[in-house]
Amino acid sequence: MKKIYYLQTCDTCRRIMKELDFSGFEKQEIKTEPITAKQLDEMKKLSGSYEALFSRRAKKYKEMGLKDENLSEKDFQHYILNDYTFLKRPVIIDGNQIFIGNEKKNLAALALHLEKN
């Protein structure tokens, strides 16, 4: 499976999608087409945890006081499924490889992976 989960209104997602070649990837805009529990579980299998997929940069993270709570894996799963802003993005899946978020190190690994494949 080749898939990218992104947010159309996110400048960073748009920039990444312009800079890298995602031809052949299925694209899912998570605001208009929310991720399903099954999709999230597939991402969790590849990433190792729901926490790895959870964005602490989301405005609601602070607004809801979540930064002061000790969140469990079940909590991370719940918040991601109930509000697209909690998914760290973009999430790119290529076969059994997953790339989460927009950190420079992650994007460099993604670019290298795309060049090889």
N, C-alpha and C positions, 0 to 999 in steps of 0.2 A: 504494500500500500504506500502510495505517495500522496501525502496530504499536508495542507497548511491551514492552521486555525489562526485567524487574524481578526483585527478590528479595523474596518474601513476608515473610521474617524481618527485613527491613531497615526500621527505623522511618522513615527518611527517604523511602524509596520509597513506603511506605504513606501518609505525610503528603502527598506530592506527588500521589498518585493520588486522595486525598480533596479536595485543594484545587482541582485542575484537572479539566475535563470531558474524559474520554477515551472518551465514548460513541462507538461506531463504530470503535474501535480494537481490534485483536486483541491479546490480552494473553498473554505467554509468561513463565511463572515459570521462571527459568533453573536453579534447583536441581533441580526435578522434571522439567523438559523442557530438557535442555542445548541450547545453541545448536550448530548444525551448521557445518561448514566453509563451506558455501554461504552461510548467513546471515551469517557473519562477513565473508566476502568482499564481500557486498552492503553491509554497514556500512562496510567499509574504502573501498569506492568512493565512498560519500557523505562520509566523514570525511577521506579523503585518506591515512590511515595507520593501521596497527594500534596504533601508539603512542598515538594520540589516544583509542583505546578501552581502553587499559590503565590499570588502577588501581594507582597507587603507594601507595595507602592500605591495600591488602590486608595483613592481618597476615603472610601467607606471604611477601610481598615482602621483608620484613626477616628473617623466620625462615629463609628459604632463602638469604639472603645476596645476593639479586638486586640490592640497592641498591649493592653494591660491584662489580657487573659492568657491562660495556658491552654492553647488549642490542641486538640487531639487530631489524629488522622481522619476520624469521622467528622469532626468539625470542618477541617479543610475541605473534605469532599462535599459536605453540605453547602458551604458558602460558595464554592466554585459552581455547583449545579444551580444554585438559586440566583446568582448574579454574575453575569459575564465579566464584570470588572475585576473579579477575583482570580481570573485565569491569567497567569503570567504569559505574555505574548510577545511575538508569535510563537506558536508551537508547530514545529515542522517534523513530520514523521516520514522517513524513507526506509521502508522495509522494517528492520528491527532496530534502526537508529532513531533517536529522538533528540531534537535540539529545542531547548526551552528558553525563551526570553531573548533579550537584546544586548547582553553583555558582550564586550569586544572579543573576549576569549571564545565564547560560544559561537559568535558570528564567524570568526576566523576558522574554527573547526568545521562549521557548516559550509563555508566557501570551499575549503579543501575537499570536503566530502563530495560536494556537487561537481567539482572539477574532475574527480576520479570516476564518477559514475555517469 
